[in-house]
Amino acid sequence: MATTPVNREEPLKLGLRNLWYPLATSSELKDRPLGIRALGEELVLWRDDNGRPHVMQDRCPHRDTRLSLGAVVQGALTCPYHHFQFNTEGQCIAIPSEGGACEATKRFRVPTYPAQERMGLIWGYIGDVDLFPPPRLELAEELESPYWTGFLQTAIWRTNWLRVYDNLSDPMHGVFLHAKSYTLSRGSRTDRMRVRELPDGFAVEREGQRGVNFDWVEIHNTGTLWCRLDIPYPKSAGPGPALRIVGFVTPLDEHRTRVYFFRWRKVQGWQRTLWRTLYKAFLEYNHWRVLEQDRVALEAQRGIESRLHEKLVQADVGVVRMRRFLQQELQRQRAIYARAAAEARAASADEARPTVPAPVETPAP
Ligand SMILES: [Fe+2]
């Protein structure tokens, strides 16, 4: 009997909550609030008087306009419409039409998310902190190592974020899609792929080739989802080891995704200067061309529901593991949400139950 396919990705299409995500670059967030989207939500990013970043929902609880159209006044996020002011916890602290700080402010609070600034990026923990306390944000060690240096490439693609992770967990596409590129045309076009488990994720590797092309990738969950891969450089790219790419993927909504790729290299001294110069003069342009090849291929795919009709081959073993990886985390979170909902239901049933008076004993005649 034919069965109706089930789209298990449906609950994931706006993103996986309870993780840290890069939301903007540090240089995009200046003195003015910045309105963005992430995981389908409208968010406002802003800096307090100490320059610390904050992430809140981008709606004024008074009459609904976007707080990101307002300003930061004396360290408080100020709505453009009636100048209601909100502190870094999202609590309203002043309503000018009511005389400023007054009793009525207690009724107004904007939901907030934990925020921090690392690696030139503004990070937000898009999660439900009561059930999922924010984990420490662990980044790939090479990103903050003084022995490494590099550049960030970031772009918005008109595709669902799950498509981007499909692409990243599929090293086999390199030798085909990127065949006409500076670094990715070399090596065999036929191979088998294997998956190797890691403590916080997994690696996808070509069985018959390493150190030639985009031959392996690692996917990690360390409080944020990220990938790591190496692209061996030809001699003309100057001295030094392979180019390391560490990538982060932020779903904006169902149809748009922002990618952040650190192009990183372990080089010091004059080699570092040479690599940085070559990158700006020549390599960066080539990297953008490769990224554009990915963008065009991904944007040409249809909506995420069309994956129900795809037919996979052995080389897609990483794609399959990636999807299971996300499903495993989704199911873990759903169990916690379900338990909390059951406990809340039990507590409210207890409250609603009438108190039965103790039976009065009648003395025997
Ligand atoms: Fe690619």
Boltz pocket constraint, residues with backbone or C-beta under 6 A from the ligand:
constraints:
  - pocket:
      binder: B
      contacts: [[A, 167], [A, 173], [A, 174], [A, 177], [A, 178], [A, 290], [A, 294]]
      max_distance: 6.0
